[in-house]
Amino acid sequence: MPYLKINTNQSLDNDSENKLASAVSPLLATMLGKPETYIMVEVHSGLSMLFAGSAQPLAYVELKSIGLPETKCSEFSRQLCEFIAAQLDISTDRIYIEFSSAERHLWGWNSGTF
């Protein structure tokens, strides 16, 4: 049920995108206390993006999950920013993260909802 989407203007080949997704998946599982078998990660790189009028390296990240605890979003932001900064060489002040908590009945899976 947790879904992480990373959009960046950094250029990565397909193998590097897959390695990034594979590296962040267990981190998310640990952060959220959910089995990695439910984690979905999507990476889009090489996008035309600007932040503060500059095309310097940047990332826009979306984290959606059922029951995302608002009180932990600051900590999640720190962990994800540090991870992305290390993996993609992007300054943490050039990373935006959108957190979204979904209600169980609005999240479909396996022909039903949670």
N, C-alpha and C positions, 0 to 999 in steps of 0.2 A: 503493500500500500504506500510506503514512502516513495516519492518520486523526486529526483534531483535532475535539473536541467542546467547545463553550463553552456552559456553563449560567450564566445570570445573572438576578438579580432586577431589573436595569435594564430598563426598558421600551423596546423598539425596534420600529419598524414593519418590515414585511417588506422594504422597500427598504433600510433601515439594516442589517438582518441580512445581506442579500446583499452590501452594501458591505463590512461587516466581514469576511465570509467571503472576499470577493475580495481584500481587503487583506492578510489573514494567509496566504493560500495561497502567494504567492511568497516570503514570509518563511520559511515552513516548508521550502519547496524548498531555499532557500539554507542554512538551518540544518542540514538533514539530508543535503544533498548528493545529493538525489534529484530526478528530473524532476517539474515541476509537474503533468504529465499524470497522475501517480499519486496526487496529493494529494487527499484528500477532507476537507471541512470542514462541520461541522454547527453551527448556532447556535440556541440556545433562549433567549429573553428573556422578561422579565415573569413569571418563576417565583416562587412563594412559597418563599422561602429565608431562613434565619437563619444567622448565624455569630456565635459568642460571645454568643448571646442577643439579637442585634441584627439588624434588617432593613436596616441601612445598606447601600449598594451593595457587592455581592460577586460573586465568580465561582468556579465550580468547573470546571476544565478537565481533559480527558483527552487525552493524546497517546499513540497506539499506532502502532508501526511495527515492521517486520521488522528485527531486528538493531539495535535502539535502543542506542547506546553508553552504558552506565551512567556512564562517566567524563565524559560531556558533559552529563548531566542538570542539573547545577547551572548551567551556562551557558545551557542551553535554558530553564531556569526564569527566569533573569534576563531573557532576551530576550522571552519570552512575557509575563511580568509587566509589563515596561516597555511592551510593545505594548498589552496590555489596559488598563493604567492610563491610557495616553494616549487610547485609542479610546473607553473607556467611563467614564472618570473614576472609577475604582475604585482605592482605595489598595492598594498591592502587599501589604500585610499582611492584606488581606481576599480574597486569591486563593489557592486551593489548586490544585495541579496533580498529577494522577496520571499517572505514566509507566509504560508497559507495552511490553515487547518481545515480539513474536510470533515463533514459529518458522515458517519458510517453509511447511512442510507443514500448518500450522494456519491459513493465510490463503488464502482462496479468491478467485479472480478469473477472469473470462472462461472459465467452465466448467471450471476446473482450480484448481490451487494454485501458489504460487510455488516 
